[in-house]
């Protein structure tokens, strides 16, 4: 069944598009502009947060990029994006949620200059410190190609997209380990196909609104 994909090319929708290309899903895209189109009553019936991405597949509505990645891996098992063993499942769930929790929080807070020097306050942040979180992230790939060892999974789409963007926009530190991980991801056909589509959309948008 064809997926309906609500997105904006200048959003985390790029992660969902990459995931759909990895599972070779058929999808129809609906591009929503920021502001009114994301806040209409009809769209908020699907995503009450009024944001993208959202996918609708076989009557199932899925929001949040980590959830979309895991859902697509489960809905298209032939793509091989799910963990195979209990050990891989431990890594898979641990590191997807590490990306959705500590990594995202640390990057956002650091970009706004928010932090805490007091150890007690740091504990309440849930990630300790930006430096600690980035060290843990980088160290993960010192002895492995992907989150689950040598097996590329949906966890690499979600966590890997954060690494990819973070290196490009300098919101995470450049380390040899993370640079090598990102290069492995960027070499994937699905990554390149998805990025080409969003890149073309962005170019059209900028041409239409040069200011």
FIVO-520736 format. One record per residue (C-alpha): residue number from 1; chain; x, z negated, y. Coordinates in steps of 0.05 Angstrom, whole numbers, m for minus. Layout:
{lumlo NUM 'A' {X Z Y}},
...
// end
This chain:
{lumlo 1 'A' {0 0 0}},
{lumlo 2 'A' {25 18 69}},
{lumlo 3 'A' {47 m40 114}},
{lumlo 4 'A' {24 m45 185}},
{lumlo 5 'A' {83 m68 226}},
{lumlo 6 'A' {74 m97 296}},
{lumlo 7 'A' {138 m98 334}},
{lumlo 8 'A' {177 m84 397}},
{lumlo 9 'A' {246 m51 388}},
{lumlo 10 'A' {277 m102 436}},
{lumlo 11 'A' {258 m161 392}},
{lumlo 12 'A' {270 m195 326}},
{lumlo 13 'A' {225 m141 298}},
{lumlo 14 'A' {291 m105 284}},
{lumlo 15 'A' {302 m156 228}},
{lumlo 16 'A' {234 m140 196}},
{lumlo 17 'A' {246 m65 201}},
{lumlo 18 'A' {313 m72 166}},
{lumlo 19 'A' {280 m113 111}},
{lumlo 20 'A' {226 m59 101}},
{lumlo 21 'A' {279 m5 95}},
{lumlo 22 'A' {317 m48 44}},
{lumlo 23 'A' {255 m50 0}},
{lumlo 24 'A' {237 23 15}},
{lumlo 25 'A' {168 4 39}},
{lumlo 26 'A' {119 53 71}},
{lumlo 27 'A' {97 26 138}},
{lumlo 28 'A' {60 46 201}},
{lumlo 29 'A' {90 16 264}},
{lumlo 30 'A' {50 m10 323}},
{lumlo 31 'A' {95 m20 383}},
{lumlo 32 'A' {70 m74 430}},
{lumlo 33 'A' {97 m85 500}},
{lumlo 34 'A' {114 m154 524}},
{lumlo 35 'A' {59 m187 562}},
{lumlo 36 'A' {m14 m164 556}},
{lumlo 37 'A' {m9 m124 491}},
{lumlo 38 'A' {20 m183 453}},
{lumlo 39 'A' {m32 m231 482}},
{lumlo 40 'A' {m97 m193 468}},
{lumlo 41 'A' {m150 m230 428}},
{lumlo 42 'A' {m147 m179 372}},
{lumlo 43 'A' {m72 m186 363}},
{lumlo 44 'A' {m75 m262 368}},
{lumlo 45 'A' {m122 m261 310}},
{lumlo 46 'A' {m62 m237 270}},
{lumlo 47 'A' {m8 m277 306}},
{lumlo 48 'A' {m35 m334 348}},
{lumlo 49 'A' {34 m342 379}},
{lumlo 50 'A' {26 m275 414}},
{lumlo 51 'A' {94 m249 393}},
{lumlo 52 'A' {126 m200 346}},
{lumlo 53 'A' {141 m183 291}},
{lumlo 54 'A' {79 m187 247}},
{lumlo 55 'A' {66 m149 183}},
{lumlo 56 'A' {0 m138 147}},
{lumlo 57 'A' {6 m118 74}},
{lumlo 58 'A' {m51 m114 25}},
{lumlo 59 'A' {m92 m161 69}},
{lumlo 60 'A' {m35 m211 76}},
{lumlo 61 'A' {m12 m228 146}},
{lumlo 62 'A' {60 m251 152}},
{lumlo 63 'A' {96 m274 215}},
{lumlo 64 'A' {165 m304 229}},
{lumlo 65 'A' {225 m263 208}},
{lumlo 66 'A' {249 m310 154}},
{lumlo 67 'A' {180 m309 123}},
{lumlo 68 'A' {175 m234 128}},
{lumlo 69 'A' {242 m224 94}},
{lumlo 70 'A' {224 m271 36}},
{lumlo 71 'A' {154 m241 30}},
{lumlo 72 'A' {180 m170 25}},
{lumlo 73 'A' {232 m190 m27}},
{lumlo 74 'A' {175 m220 m69}},
{lumlo 75 'A' {126 m163 m57}},
{lumlo 76 'A' {177 m110 m76}},
{lumlo 77 'A' {217 m143 m133}},
{lumlo 78 'A' {245 m76 m155}},
{lumlo 79 'A' {289 m77 m93}},
{lumlo 80 'A' {329 m135 m123}},
{lumlo 81 'A' {329 m177 m60}},
{lumlo 82 'A' {307 m241 m94}},
{lumlo 83 'A' {356 m291 m125}},
{lumlo 84 'A' {365 m284 m200}},
{lumlo 85 'A' {387 m353 m223}},
{lumlo 86 'A' {369 m424 m204}},
{lumlo 87 'A' {438 m429 m172}},
{lumlo 88 'A' {424 m367 m130}},
{lumlo 89 'A' {356 m395 m111}},
{lumlo 90 'A' {389 m458 m85}},
{lumlo 91 'A' {435 m416 m41}},
{lumlo 92 'A' {379 m369 m21}},
{lumlo 93 'A' {330 m422 5}},
{lumlo 94 'A' {384 m466 33}},
{lumlo 95 'A' {416 m413 76}},
{lumlo 96 'A' {353 m378 99}},
{lumlo 97 'A' {328 m444 126}},
{lumlo 98 'A' {397 m460 154}},
{lumlo 99 'A' {391 m396 194}},
{lumlo 100 'A' {320 m410 217}},
{lumlo 101 'A' {337 m482 235}},
{lumlo 102 'A' {407 m504 255}},
{lumlo 103 'A' {436 m435 270}},
{lumlo 104 'A' {379 m412 314}},
{lumlo 105 'A' {373 m479 350}},
{lumlo 106 'A' {448 m484 361}},
{lumlo 107 'A' {453 m414 390}},
{lumlo 108 'A' {394 m421 436}},
{lumlo 109 'A' {413 m490 461}},
{lumlo 110 'A' {485 m469 472}},
{lumlo 111 'A' {463 m407 511}},
{lumlo 112 'A' {424 m452 558}},
{lumlo 113 'A' {480 m502 564}},
{lumlo 114 'A' {442 m556 527}},
{lumlo 115 'A' {480 m604 484}},
{lumlo 116 'A' {494 m677 473}},
{lumlo 117 'A' {558 m717 473}},
{lumlo 118 'A' {528 m781 447}},
{lumlo 119 'A' {532 m784 370}},
{lumlo 120 'A' {463 m815 364}},
{lumlo 121 'A' {431 m760 406}},
{lumlo 122 'A' {469 m707 367}},
{lumlo 123 'A' {437 m732 304}},
{lumlo 124 'A' {368 m721 333}},
{lumlo 125 'A' {384 m648 348}},
{lumlo 126 'A' {384 m632 274}},
{lumlo 127 'A' {447 m590 277}},
{lumlo 128 'A' {497 m640 303}},
{lumlo 129 'A' {534 m593 350}},
{lumlo 130 'A' {542 m519 363}},
{lumlo 131 'A' {615 m522 341}},
{lumlo 132 'A' {598 m556 275}},
{lumlo 133 'A' {542 m506 260}},
{lumlo 134 'A' {585 m446 274}},
{lumlo 135 'A' {641 m474 230}},
{lumlo 136 'A' {594 m485 172}},
{lumlo 137 'A' {566 m414 181}},
{lumlo 138 'A' {634 m381 182}},
{lumlo 139 'A' {661 m422 124}},
{lumlo 140 'A' {604 m399 80}},
{lumlo 141 'A' {633 m330 74}},
{lumlo 142 'A' {706 m348 63}},
{lumlo 143 'A' {701 m338 m12}},
{lumlo 144 'A' {639 m295 m21}},
{lumlo 145 'A' {612 m228 3}},
{lumlo 146 'A' {540 m251 12}},
{lumlo 147 'A' {498 m314 14}},
{lumlo 148 'A' {488 m312 m61}},
{lumlo 149 'A' {559 m293 m80}},
{lumlo 150 'A' {564 m218 m94}},
{lumlo 151 'A' {489 m208 m95}},
{lumlo 152 'A' {458 m182 m31}},
{lumlo 153 'A' {390 m214 m20}},
{lumlo 154 'A' {337 m222 34}},
{lumlo 155 'A' {376 m283 57}},
{lumlo 156 'A' {430 m236 81}},
{lumlo 157 'A' {380 m196 122}},
{lumlo 158 'A' {356 m257 160}},
{lumlo 159 'A' {421 m296 166}},
{lumlo 160 'A' {462 m232 171}},
{lumlo 161 'A' {421 m206 230}},
{lumlo 162 'A' {437 m270 268}},
{lumlo 163 'A' {511 m260 254}},
{lumlo 164 'A' {507 m187 273}},
{lumlo 165 'A' {473 m200 339}},
{lumlo 166 'A' {513 m262 353}},
{lumlo 167 'A' {578 m224 348}},
{lumlo 168 'A' {553 m166 390}},
{lumlo 169 'A' {526 m211 445}},
{lumlo 170 'A' {580 m264 438}},
{lumlo 171 'A' {532 m320 424}},
{lumlo 172 'A' {571 m339 361}},
{lumlo 173 'A' {647 m342 356}},
{lumlo 174 'A' {684 m282 328}},
{lumlo 175 'A' {721 m303 265}},
{lumlo 176 'A' {753 m258 213}},
{lumlo 177 'A' {704 m284 161}},
{lumlo 178 'A' {642 m269 202}},
{lumlo 179 'A' {668 m202 227}},
{lumlo 180 'A' {680 m180 155}},
{lumlo 181 'A' {611 m204 134}},
{lumlo 182 'A' {579 m165 191}},
{lumlo 183 'A' {617 m102 174}},
{lumlo 184 'A' {591 m105 102}},
{lumlo 185 'A' {520 m110 128}},
{lumlo 186 'A' {528 m54 179}},
{lumlo 187 'A' {553 m7 124}},
{lumlo 188 'A' {486 m11 88}},
{lumlo 189 'A' {442 51 90}},
{lumlo 190 'A' {379 11 104}},
{lumlo 191 'A' {412 m25 162}},
{lumlo 192 'A' {435 41 193}},
{lumlo 193 'A' {367 75 184}},
{lumlo 194 'A' {329 17 215}},
{lumlo 195 'A' {377 10 273}},
{lumlo 196 'A' {373 84 287}},
{lumlo 197 'A' {297 81 294}},
{lumlo 198 'A' {298 21 340}},
{lumlo 199 'A' {356 51 379}},
{lumlo 200 'A' {316 114 392}},
{lumlo 201 'A' {256 74 415}},
{lumlo 202 'A' {300 33 463}},
{lumlo 203 'A' {331 96 491}},
{lumlo 204 'A' {262 125 505}},
{lumlo 205 'A' {239 61 539}},
{lumlo 206 'A' {300 59 583}},
{lumlo 207 'A' {292 132 602}},
{lumlo 208 'A' {219 120 621}},
{lumlo 209 'A' {238 59 662}},
{lumlo 210 'A' {308 71 689}},
{lumlo 211 'A' {303 12 737}},
// end
